[in-house]
Amino acid sequence: MMQIELQDSSKTMVMRVQGSFVGKFAEDARGLITHCKMLPKLVVDLSDVSFVDSTGEEVLAWFGQLGGMFVAKNAHSQHVCERLRLPMVASLSWHTRKRACGRAQASELLLDR
């Protein structure tokens, strides 16, 4: 099982992923990003991901090719980011306010490097 939470502002979209980033679930995550009309800076928070299969790795690599940055706070997600050579940020914080992008909720994001 996987859960995705999107938080979007005009400058940055944060995708928080929880659970197993696998198969069709990973492809659905790619679809969420593909269907946004204008893709701002993408930050993918993998801190609560417990498992990534080959399809999930492919999607994460694709996010990286789009210029995505990754947050990885546990050993597993850090290992995945290092192995796939995905750019990581140390942490992130945001203040939520209302604004829609599909089902996404708006936010203001601060990246801490």
Backbone as a chain_set.jsonl record, in Angstrom:
{"seq": "MMQIELQDSSKTMVMRVQGSFVGKFAEDARGLITHCKMLPKLVVDLSDVSFVDSTGEEVLAWFGQLGGMFVAKNAHSQHVCERLRLPMVASLSWHTRKRACGRAQASELLLDR", "coords": {"N": [[0.838, -1.179, 0.0], [0.385, 2.29, -0.64], [0.633, 5.766, 0.013], [0.084, 9.027, -1.153], [0.74, 12.432, -0.772], [0.168, 15.575, -2.002], [1.512, 18.805, -2.074], [1.209, 22.0, -3.189], [2.572, 24.94, -4.592], [2.996, 28.042, -6.351], [5.661, 27.972, -6.956], [6.842, 25.562, -6.059], [6.271, 22.056, -5.921], [5.498, 19.656, -3.586], [5.824, 16.263, -3.079], [4.825, 13.931, -0.934], [5.57, 10.71, -0.036], [4.374, 7.655, 1.215], [4.841, 4.382, 2.491], [4.997, 1.532, 0.31], [6.677, 2.075, -2.661], [5.82, 1.07, -5.468], [5.278, -0.769, -8.57], [2.137, -0.36, -10.098], [1.273, 1.659, -8.383], [3.49, 3.393, -8.274], [3.543, 4.156, -10.96], [1.112, 5.515, -11.04], [1.792, 7.704, -9.466], [3.6, 8.952, -11.169], [1.78, 9.683, -13.131], [0.254, 11.604, -11.747], [2.033, 13.765, -11.624], [2.513, 14.173, -14.333], [0.043, 15.115, -15.216], [-0.234, 17.679, -14.216], [-0.55, 21.002, -15.223], [1.413, 23.053, -15.301], [4.577, 22.416, -14.318], [6.055, 23.099, -11.375], [9.06, 23.567, -9.415], [10.035, 20.404, -8.27], [9.801, 18.495, -5.344], [10.442, 15.517, -3.794], [9.461, 13.703, -1.113], [10.746, 11.078, 0.464], [10.885, 10.015, 2.948], [9.175, 8.371, 4.46], [9.017, 6.011, 3.075], [8.995, 2.555, 2.665], [9.724, 0.52, 0.927], [10.993, 0.063, -2.386], [10.434, -0.915, -5.654], [11.632, -2.117, -8.916], [10.101, -0.722, -10.826], [9.292, 1.47, -9.317], [11.826, 2.588, -8.855], [12.457, 3.342, -11.46], [10.525, 5.341, -11.913], [11.259, 7.187, -9.923], [13.798, 7.881, -10.875], [12.988, 9.133, -13.223], [11.624, 11.337, -12.116], [13.869, 12.6, -11.092], [15.161, 13.264, -13.493], [13.481, 15.225, -14.346], [14.313, 17.262, -12.832], [13.786, 17.038, -10.198], [14.119, 17.197, -6.61], [15.132, 15.41, -3.677], [14.005, 14.25, -0.502], [15.244, 12.37, 2.084], [14.998, 10.693, 4.921], [15.346, 8.308, 6.272], [17.316, 5.258, 6.508], [16.822, 3.434, 4.404], [15.526, 4.96, 2.345], [17.522, 6.86, 1.908], [19.557, 5.226, 0.931], [18.4, 4.341, -1.482], [18.212, 6.792, -2.883], [20.939, 7.484, -3.052], [21.957, 5.297, -4.523], [20.588, 5.577, -6.954], [21.544, 7.981, -7.651], [20.227, 10.416, -7.026], [19.449, 13.824, -6.49], [19.652, 15.198, -3.265], [18.001, 17.015, -0.637], [18.495, 18.416, 2.59], [16.337, 18.82, 4.412], [12.868, 19.833, 4.67], [10.382, 22.359, 5.026], [7.117, 23.717, 5.363], [4.412, 26.077, 4.94], [1.045, 25.834, 4.969], [-1.494, 26.871, 2.724], [-4.618, 27.63, 1.084], [-5.022, 26.582, -2.256], [-5.572, 25.308, -5.448], [-4.281, 22.572, -7.427], [-5.222, 20.392, -9.419], [-5.917, 17.865, -7.233], [-4.241, 18.76, -5.373], [-2.875, 20.475, -2.531], [-2.11, 23.781, -1.698], [1.042, 25.323, -0.849], [3.693, 27.037, 0.838], [7.039, 26.651, 0.412], [10.062, 25.957, 2.055], [13.344, 25.159, 1.493], [15.832, 23.478, 3.208], [19.186, 23.347, 3.059]], "CA": [[0.0, 0.0, 0.0], [1.117, 3.541, -0.736], [-0.15, 6.998, 0.134], [0.772, 10.202, -1.679], [0.167, 13.733, -0.433], [0.767, 16.642, -2.8], [1.359, 20.173, -1.621], [1.618, 22.758, -4.363], [2.541, 26.402, -4.653], [3.38, 28.456, -7.696], [7.087, 27.742, -7.159], [7.299, 24.222, -5.69], [5.322, 21.001, -5.592], [6.072, 18.64, -2.713], [5.125, 14.982, -3.104], [5.186, 13.077, 0.198], [5.216, 9.33, -0.331], [4.428, 6.763, 2.37], [4.581, 2.976, 2.191], [5.791, 0.884, -0.738], [6.631, 2.773, -3.952], [5.962, -0.098, -6.348], [4.363, -1.081, -9.654], [1.088, 0.558, -10.551], [1.246, 2.819, -7.496], [4.537, 4.301, -8.743], [3.076, 4.71, -12.242], [0.078, 6.501, -10.712], [2.496, 8.906, -9.003], [4.101, 9.621, -12.379], [0.602, 10.28, -13.76], [-0.115, 12.826, -11.023], [2.943, 14.832, -12.04], [2.311, 14.386, -15.768], [-1.211, 15.825, -15.47], [-0.174, 19.088, -13.801], [-0.355, 21.828, -16.409], [2.727, 23.681, -15.205], [5.311, 21.749, -13.257], [7.034, 23.928, -10.679], [10.144, 22.768, -8.845], [9.484, 19.204, -7.645], [10.505, 17.91, -4.213], [9.829, 14.233, -3.457], [9.829, 13.307, 0.25], [10.727, 9.618, 0.565], [11.234, 9.682, 4.328], [8.301, 7.331, 5.001], [8.93, 4.903, 2.118], [9.574, 1.339, 3.239], [10.214, -0.384, -0.12], [10.918, 0.568, -3.76], [10.779, -1.96, -6.628], [12.278, -1.596, -10.127], [9.222, 0.285, -11.428], [9.433, 2.649, -8.464], [13.128, 3.198, -9.138], [12.351, 3.985, -12.776], [9.749, 6.57, -11.747], [12.094, 8.122, -9.166], [14.828, 8.37, -11.802], [12.29, 10.068, -14.115], [11.453, 12.564, -11.336], [15.185, 13.223, -11.06], [15.42, 13.843, -14.81], [12.674, 16.449, -14.424], [14.915, 18.261, -11.958], [13.293, 16.83, -8.847], [15.01, 17.075, -5.46], [14.597, 14.348, -2.838], [14.227, 14.253, 0.937], [15.345, 10.983, 2.533], [15.399, 10.77, 6.325], [15.661, 6.991, 6.831], [18.43, 4.58, 5.831], [16.383, 2.829, 3.139], [15.309, 5.984, 1.32], [18.83, 7.442, 1.599], [20.26, 4.254, 0.09], [17.786, 4.397, -2.814], [18.629, 8.055, -3.524], [22.367, 7.403, -3.367], [22.158, 4.313, -5.586], [20.06, 6.134, -8.202], [22.198, 9.287, -7.809], [19.193, 11.437, -7.002], [19.873, 14.954, -5.657], [18.916, 15.256, -2.0], [18.03, 18.187, 0.234], [18.557, 17.956, 3.973], [14.994, 18.783, 5.006], [11.97, 20.837, 4.141], [9.274, 22.785, 5.877], [6.199, 24.553, 4.595], [3.232, 26.662, 5.565], [-0.032, 25.511, 4.05], [-2.599, 27.783, 2.454], [-5.469, 27.014, 0.079], [-4.876, 26.848, -3.686], [-5.684, 23.98, -6.032], [-3.649, 22.07, -8.651], [-5.837, 19.072, -9.346], [-6.32, 17.644, -5.85], [-3.13, 19.174, -4.515], [-3.096, 21.584, -1.63], [-1.024, 24.733, -1.888], [1.925, 25.569, 0.277], [4.923, 27.774, 0.62], [8.063, 25.685, 0.781], [11.421, 26.407, 2.324], [14.284, 24.055, 1.459], [17.009, 23.646, 4.042], [20.285, 22.553, 2.478]], "C": [[0.883, 1.241, 0.0], [0.143, 4.705, -0.58], [0.699, 8.144, -0.379], [0.01, 11.444, -1.251], [0.907, 14.768, -1.264], [0.487, 17.979, -2.14], [1.989, 21.044, -2.693], [1.562, 24.255, -4.107], [2.959, 26.775, -6.065], [4.842, 28.136, -7.985], [7.519, 26.302, -6.935], [6.131, 23.289, -5.445], [6.061, 19.967, -4.75], [5.198, 17.401, -2.791], [5.661, 14.15, -1.939], [4.678, 11.674, -0.099], [5.377, 8.512, 0.936], [4.124, 5.351, 1.921], [5.518, 2.437, 1.13], [5.587, 1.596, -2.076], [6.895, 1.73, -5.028], [4.924, -0.086, -7.472], [3.41, 0.012, -10.067], [1.003, 1.805, -9.675], [2.285, 3.854, -7.93], [4.136, 4.948, -10.066], [1.983, 5.745, -12.017], [0.705, 7.807, -10.223], [3.053, 9.683, -10.19], [2.942, 10.334, -13.083], [0.16, 11.561, -13.078], [0.742, 14.005, -11.464], [2.727, 15.179, -13.507], [1.083, 15.243, -16.037], [-1.247, 17.254, -14.936], [0.183, 19.93, -15.016], [1.009, 22.505, -16.423], [3.45, 23.026, -14.037], [6.306, 22.715, -12.629], [8.203, 23.043, -10.232], [9.505, 21.61, -8.074], [10.391, 18.735, -6.52], [9.742, 16.647, -3.825], [10.358, 13.802, -2.089], [9.639, 11.799, 0.388], [10.979, 9.134, 1.995], [10.402, 8.558, 4.919], [8.098, 6.179, 4.025], [9.666, 3.701, 2.696], [10.155, 0.392, 2.194], [10.026, 0.276, -1.484], [11.304, -0.58, -4.682], [11.382, -1.32, -7.879], [11.415, -0.556, -10.831], [9.297, 1.582, -10.633], [10.745, 3.362, -8.697], [13.114, 3.931, -10.467], [11.619, 5.32, -12.677], [10.557, 7.608, -10.966], [13.194, 8.711, -10.047], [14.225, 9.388, -12.772], [12.045, 11.401, -13.406], [12.775, 13.322, -11.269], [15.53, 13.894, -12.379], [14.622, 15.124, -15.02], [13.258, 17.567, -13.571], [14.458, 18.137, -10.521], [14.414, 16.727, -7.822], [14.34, 16.108, -4.495], [14.971, 14.558, -1.382], [14.198, 12.802, 1.375], [15.87, 10.982, 3.963], [15.683, 9.401, 6.95], [16.726, 6.307, 5.971], [18.017, 4.009, 4.477], [16.224, 3.883, 2.05], [16.621, 6.687, 0.95], [19.614, 6.523, 0.663], [19.718, 4.289, -1.343], [18.25, 5.658, -3.55], [20.104, 8.016, -3.914], [22.613, 6.455, -4.534], [21.696, 4.841, -6.938], [20.669, 7.505, -8.525], [21.186, 10.426, -7.932], [19.64, 12.575, -6.084], [19.002, 15.08, -4.416], [19.044, 16.633, -1.349], [17.937, 17.671, 1.657], [17.174, 17.825, 4.601], [14.138, 19.831, 4.331], [10.929, 21.182, 5.177], [8.375, 23.676, 5.049], [5.049, 25.034, 5.46], [2.096, 26.509, 4.571], [-1.035, 26.649, 3.937], [-3.403, 27.193, 1.311], [-5.16, 27.521, -1.319], [-4.826, 25.494, -4.375], [-4.825, 23.787, -7.269], [-4.128, 20.629, -8.722], [-6.359, 18.907, -7.929], [-5.252, 18.115, -4.872], [-3.519, 20.362, -3.657], [-1.874, 22.5, -1.729], [-0.183, 24.887, -0.638], [3.031, 26.508, -0.135], [6.023, 26.883, 1.173], [9.401, 26.367, 1.001], [12.309, 25.168, 2.314], [15.472, 24.378, 2.318], [18.097, 22.755, 3.488], [21.342, 22.293, 3.508]], "O": [[1.977, 1.246, 0.563], [-1.015, 4.628, -0.99], [1.89, 8.229, -0.078], [-1.215, 11.499, -1.354], [2.136, 14.83, -1.233], [-0.631, 18.251, -1.703], [3.148, 20.857, -3.062], [0.628, 24.764, -3.488], [3.245, 25.9, -6.882], [5.226, 28.038, -9.151], [8.477, 25.852, -7.563], [5.129, 23.672, -4.843], [7.113, 19.466, -5.146], [3.984, 17.471, -2.594], [6.813, 13.717, -1.957], [3.495, 11.479, -0.379], [6.372, 8.641, 1.649], [3.257, 5.134, 1.073], [6.682, 2.829, 1.053], [4.461, 1.705, -2.563], [8.034, 1.526, -5.449], [3.855, 0.511, -7.353], [3.804, 1.144, -10.347], [0.695, 2.89, -10.169], [1.999, 5.051, -7.954], [4.359, 6.141, -10.272], [1.93, 6.75, -12.727], [0.207, 8.891, -10.53], [2.992, 10.912, -10.223], [3.101, 11.453, -13.571], [-0.263, 12.505, -13.745], [0.237, 15.111, -11.656], [2.756, 16.352, -13.879], [1.076, 16.021, -16.991], [-2.214, 17.973, -15.189], [1.115, 19.604, -15.753], [1.682, 22.525, -17.453], [2.981, 23.079, -12.9], [7.284, 23.108, -13.265], [8.301, 21.887, -10.646], [8.554, 21.808, -7.319], [11.599, 18.593, -6.705], [8.541, 16.698, -3.559], [11.555, 13.566, -1.926], [8.512, 11.306, 0.425], [11.258, 7.954, 2.208], [10.881, 7.849, 5.805], [7.115, 5.445, 4.132], [10.803, 3.809, 3.154], [10.988, -0.452, 2.524], [9.031, 0.962, -1.717], [12.376, -1.165, -4.523], [11.618, -0.112, -7.902], [11.95, 0.405, -11.382], [9.358, 2.667, -11.211], [10.791, 4.592, -8.736], [13.688, 5.013, -10.593], [12.034, 6.31, -13.278], [10.539, 8.789, -11.313], [13.483, 9.905, -9.969], [14.864, 10.386, -13.106], [12.228, 12.466, -13.996], [12.797, 14.548, -11.377], [16.125, 14.972, -12.391], [15.033, 16.003, -15.778], [12.756, 18.691, -13.586], [14.711, 19.027, -9.709], [15.505, 16.239, -8.116], [13.114, 15.992, -4.487], [16.081, 14.978, -1.059], [13.247, 12.078, 1.079], [17.051, 11.241, 4.193], [16.215, 9.341, 8.059], [16.998, 6.731, 4.848], [18.776, 4.091, 3.511], [16.739, 3.711, 0.945], [16.808, 7.068, -0.206], [20.254, 6.987, -0.28], [20.489, 4.27, -2.302], [18.637, 5.587, -4.716], [20.471, 8.471, -4.997], [23.39, 6.769, -5.436], [22.337, 4.585, -7.957], [20.345, 8.11, -9.547], [21.279, 11.275, -8.818], [20.162, 12.313, -5.001], [17.774, 15.071, -4.5], [20.057, 17.317, -1.493], [17.365, 16.609, 1.902], [16.879, 16.823, 5.252], [14.622, 20.62, 3.519], [10.635, 20.401, 6.082], [8.844, 24.327, 4.115], [4.756, 24.496, 6.528], [2.182, 27.005, 3.447], [-1.376, 27.3, 4.925], [-2.896, 26.311, 0.617], [-5.05, 28.726, -1.547], [-4.1, 24.609, -3.923], [-4.653, 24.71, -8.066], [-3.503, 19.739, -8.145], [-7.159, 19.72, -7.466], [-5.365, 17.883, -3.669], [-4.388, 21.153, -4.023], [-0.741, 22.028, -1.831], [-0.633, 24.619, 0.476], [3.266, 26.737, -1.321], [5.925, 26.413, 2.306], [9.811, 27.238, 0.234], [12.05, 24.22, 3.056], [16.067, 25.447, 2.177], [17.945, 21.534, 3.453], [22.345, 21.644, 3.214]]}, "num_chains": 1, "name": "protein.A"}
